[in-house]
C-alpha cells in the first residue's frame, strides 16, 4: 500500500513523435499528499513537464483539480513532483504530461488513494489504545 508502479507507458500523440513515459510511480502517499515520479523521452525538445490530478479518470490540464509543473527543455528526463493539499481517504487520478511544439502529450492515467488519517493524528504515529 502507498506505492503504485507502472513501467513503459507509451502514449499516442497527434503529430510526428510519440512521447514514452516510463516507470510512473506514486510514492509517499499521506492523508494530504503524494510524490509522483516518472521518466519521459519526448523525442524532441519540450517547454515544460508535469503531472495533473483530479477525482475523475484521465485528467488533463483543462479539467484537473490541480497540476504541478516545471520548465524544462530536455528531450529526456526523470522527474519527481510533489502533490499537496489533497483530501484524506480520497481516490485521485494522475497523469504525467510534457508540452512540446506538437502540443501537450499525456501518460496513461493512474489512481491512488490518500491515507485516511485520524482526528488529531499524525500519519507516522500509531494511536495507543
C-alpha positions in Angstrom: 0.0 0.0 0.0 1.1 3.5 -0.6 3.0 2.9 -3.9 1.9 2.3 -7.5 4.5 1.4 -10.1 3.8 1.1 -13.8 6.5 0.6 -16.3 6.8 1.6 -20.0 3.7 3.7 -20.8 3.7 4.9 -24.4 1.2 7.5 -25.2 -0.4 8.3 -28.5 0.2 11.8 -30.0 -1.3 13.7 -32.8 1.9 14.5 -34.7 5.2 13.1 -35.7 6.8 11.9 -32.5 5.3 9.9 -29.6 6.5 10.5 -26.1 7.3 7.5 -24.0 6.6 7.7 -20.2 8.5 5.1 -18.2 8.3 4.0 -14.5 5.4 6.1 -13.4 5.5 5.8 -9.6 3.2 7.2 -6.9 5.0 7.1 -3.6 5.0 8.7 -0.1 1.2 8.8 -0.1 -0.1 10.6 3.0 -3.6 11.9 4.0 -2.9 15.1 2.1 -0.2 14.5 -0.4 1.9 12.2 -2.6 5.0 12.1 -4.7 4.8 11.3 -8.4 8.0 10.1 -10.2 8.3 9.5 -13.9 10.7 9.5 -16.8 10.0 10.6 -20.3 11.5 10.5 -23.7 9.8 13.2 -25.8 11.9 12.7 -29.0 12.1 16.5 -29.3 12.7 19.4 -27.0 10.0 20.4 -24.6 8.9 23.6 -22.9 7.6 22.1 -19.7 6.6 18.9 -18.0 4.4 18.0 -15.0 1.5 16.0 -13.6 -2.1 16.8 -13.4 -4.6 15.2 -11.0 -8.3 15.0 -10.4 -11.0 12.9 -8.8 -12.1 11.7 -12.3 -10.1 9.3 -14.6 -7.9 10.7 -17.4 -7.4 14.2 -16.0 -5.9 16.8 -18.4 -4.9 20.4 -17.9 -8.5 21.6 -18.8 -10.3 19.5 -16.1 -7.7 18.8 -13.4 -8.1 19.9 -9.8 -4.5 21.0 -10.0 -1.2 20.4 -11.6 2.5 20.6 -10.6 4.9 21.6 -13.4 8.4 22.6 -14.1 10.0 24.3 -17.0 12.4 22.1 -19.0 14.0 21.8 -22.3 15.5 18.3 -22.3 14.1 15.6 -24.6 14.7 13.0 -21.8 14.2 13.5 -18.1 13.4 11.9 -14.8 11.1 14.0 -12.7 9.8 13.8 -9.1 6.9 16.2 -8.3 5.0 16.5 -5.0 1.2 16.9 -4.8 -0.1 18.7 -1.7 -3.4 19.9 -0.4 -5.2 16.6 -1.1 -8.2 15.3 0.9 -7.8 12.3 3.2 -9.2 8.9 2.2 -9.9 10.1 -1.4 -9.2 8.4 -4.8 -7.2 10.6 -7.1 -6.2 10.0 -10.7 -2.9 11.4 -12.0 -1.2 11.7 -15.4 2.2 12.9 -16.4 2.5 15.3 -19.3 5.0 17.1 -21.4 4.4 20.1 -23.6 6.3 20.2 -26.9 6.0 22.1 -30.2 3.5 19.4 -31.2 1.2 20.1 -28.2 0.5 18.5 -24.8 1.1 14.8 -24.5 -0.2 12.7 -21.6 0.7 9.4 -20.0 -1.9 6.9 -19.2 -3.9 7.6 -16.0 -3.0 6.0 -12.7 -5.0 6.1 -9.5 -4.1 6.2 -5.8 -5.9 6.7 -2.5 -4.7 9.1 0.1 -4.4 7.8 3.7 -7.4 8.2 5.9 -5.7 9.8 8.8 -7.4 10.0 12.1 -8.6 13.1 14.1 -5.8 15.0 15.7 -3.4 12.3 14.5 -0.1 12.2 12.7 0.4 9.9 9.7 3.5 8.5 11.2 2.2 7.8 14.7 0.2 4.7 15.7 -2.5 5.6 18.2 -2.3 3.9 21.6 -5.3 2.1 23.0 
